[in-house]
Amino acid sequence: MSVHKKEVKKVTTHVLQEMKRGGEKIAMLTAYDYTSALIVDAAGIDVILVGDSASNVMAGHETTLPITLDQMIYHASSVIRAVNRALVVVDLPFGSYQGNSKEALNSSIRIMKEAGAHAVKLEGGREVVESISRILTAGIPVMGHLGLTPQSIYKFGTYTVRAKEEEEAQRLIDDAHALEKAGCFAIVLEKVPATLAKRVADGLTIPVIGIGAGGGVDGQVLVYHDMVGLTYEFQPRFLRRYLNLYDEIKGAVGRYIGDVKSTDFPNEKESY
Ligand code: KIV
């Protein structure tokens, strides 16, 4: 037992399934670093996702494709050191699981062993079922991800809403059932029509956590930096900004610069 972490009822994959059964919505946010994870965990978030969106948000890449397994492990281990209560799920990055199921298992084991994560997430439907089964043989919980799957951006070409047509919607429903049957403990559903998302959630026993998927699912996930307004250019319809930290921080930095230049900072009380 850790000596420095307070005893709390930890969120597990089973707790999430009980929440779905009891009709309690699941709140999930991303975090990529110790300080942010400390805040969102203390606020009572249920699930922290160390998303491969770190590739965009932390490293400034245009897509999620460049981030490496080593980099994901670095982000995840920083988050894990901060967390007391939340379930921490880590994205398998592009190229770390698509090759074959053994590669998927090895990458997942590294994430669990080196970062101390609680679960992994991967993108895709029936084409990743074999990998999911193999990862589960090692006792590693797996979260699925359907709808808009950013690692396939070059296949789809755009970040627009997915599965608007019945054929693609039916494929998505079949994929969701395949993921549940394979043993996923939850599924992220990104940017699909709200009616379809509700249909998927109602048809599954595992929780469906939406982003841009309406209110009929079992929980919601947002990127922390978007939610607190640290990013300002990304403005999709589904995003609710709770703060405007970009302007707040820019203003504070401006005041600091002014104080340094005018020799107002540091004053006597701030000096030894
Ligand atoms: O990487 C990420 O942040 C994600 C969420 C958008 C669900 O996968």
Boltz pocket constraint, residues with backbone or C-beta under 6 A from the ligand:
constraints:
  - pocket:
      binder: B
      contacts: [[A, 30], [A, 49], [A, 50], [A, 51], [A, 52], [A, 53], [A, 54], [A, 91], [A, 188], [A, 190], [A, 211], [A, 221], [A, 223]]
      max_distance: 6.0
